[in-house]
Amino acid sequence: MNHILPLRDYIDQIHNGKGYATAAVSLCLKKAFNEIGLHRVEAGVMPRNLPSIRVLEKVGFRHEGLAKTYLKINGTWEDHKIFAITAE
């Protein structure tokens, strides 16, 4: 069994800055580690998406590197910063 979960999120702009994303990611991590028994959760974020990077850092993710042309979004290959957190 693969014990890694890729994490994706989206919060509409009208709800930015209210703590919803941080709360949602925290709940996902609790479920992933405590209930499902996963070892690792990963997230890829475009380098210019500073609010999402702040959310990940707040809940304990560490920056692991940059994935060049990681994901095609609206017809453009976008670089992503890769973040991860492990159960220990």
ZAMI-899382 format. One record per residue (C-alpha): residue number from 0; residue in one letter; chain; z, y, x. Coordinates in Angstrom, 2 decimals. Last residue first. Layout:
<atoms>
num,residuo,cadena,pz,py,px
NUM,a,A,Z,Y,X
...
</atoms>
This chain:
<atoms>
num,residuo,cadena,pz,py,px
87,e,A,12.86,11.30,6.87
86,a,A,10.54,11.24,3.86
85,t,A,7.65,13.02,5.52
84,i,A,6.12,16.46,5.01
83,a,A,2.58,17.52,5.77
82,f,A,0.38,20.58,6.18
81,i,A,-3.31,20.78,7.05
80,k,A,-4.92,24.20,7.33
79,h,A,-8.29,24.05,5.64
78,d,A,-11.80,25.10,6.67
77,e,A,-14.24,25.60,3.80
76,w,A,-17.71,24.13,3.31
75,t,A,-19.46,26.39,0.80
74,g,A,-21.20,25.31,-2.43
73,n,A,-18.44,26.48,-4.78
72,i,A,-15.85,24.66,-2.68
71,k,A,-16.87,21.97,-0.19
70,l,A,-13.79,20.62,1.59
69,y,A,-12.76,20.09,5.20
68,t,A,-15.34,22.20,7.06
67,k,A,-12.93,22.35,10.04
66,a,A,-9.54,20.73,9.53
65,l,A,-6.89,22.93,11.15
64,g,A,-3.57,21.58,12.38
63,e,A,-0.23,20.02,11.59
62,h,A,1.66,22.81,9.82
61,r,A,5.04,21.56,8.62
60,f,A,6.05,21.23,4.97
59,g,A,9.68,22.08,4.17
58,v,A,9.77,23.42,0.61
57,k,A,9.46,27.06,1.65
56,e,A,6.64,26.26,4.12
55,l,A,4.52,24.74,1.37
54,v,A,5.08,27.68,-0.96
53,r,A,4.31,30.18,1.82
52,i,A,1.01,28.42,2.56
51,s,A,0.12,28.61,-1.12
50,p,A,0.78,32.38,-1.16
49,l,A,-1.19,32.86,2.10
48,n,A,-4.46,31.40,0.86
47,r,A,-6.60,32.84,3.69
46,p,A,-6.21,29.68,5.81
45,m,A,-7.59,27.48,3.00
44,v,A,-4.91,24.92,2.20
43,g,A,-4.77,21.16,2.72
42,a,A,-1.64,19.32,1.59
41,e,A,-0.09,16.04,2.71
40,v,A,2.82,13.95,1.39
39,r,A,4.30,11.17,3.51
38,h,A,6.56,8.10,3.20
37,l,A,6.26,7.34,-0.50
36,g,A,9.12,5.62,-2.30
35,i,A,7.95,6.23,-5.85
34,e,A,11.29,7.49,-7.16
33,n,A,13.00,9.30,-4.30
32,f,A,10.09,10.30,-2.04
31,a,A,7.22,11.04,-4.41
30,k,A,9.39,12.11,-7.36
29,k,A,11.45,14.53,-5.25
28,l,A,8.28,15.80,-3.59
27,c,A,6.58,16.41,-6.92
26,l,A,9.65,18.26,-8.19
25,s,A,9.67,20.52,-5.13
24,v,A,5.93,21.16,-5.54
23,a,A,6.46,22.21,-9.15
22,a,A,9.41,24.47,-8.35
21,t,A,7.54,26.19,-5.52
20,a,A,4.46,26.61,-7.72
19,y,A,6.50,28.06,-10.60
18,g,A,8.42,30.52,-8.43
17,k,A,7.36,33.61,-10.38
16,g,A,5.15,35.12,-7.69
15,n,A,1.86,34.09,-9.27
14,h,A,1.87,33.41,-13.03
13,i,A,-0.93,35.82,-13.99
12,q,A,-2.94,34.45,-11.07
11,d,A,-3.19,30.97,-12.59
10,i,A,-1.35,28.32,-10.60
9,y,A,-3.25,25.50,-8.92
8,d,A,-1.98,22.58,-6.90
7,r,A,-3.18,19.69,-4.79
6,l,A,-1.05,17.18,-2.87
5,p,A,-2.49,14.23,-0.95
4,l,A,-0.01,11.34,-1.20
3,i,A,0.58,8.93,1.68
2,h,A,2.33,5.55,1.38
1,n,A,-0.86,3.49,1.23
0,m,A,0.00,0.00,0.00
</atoms>
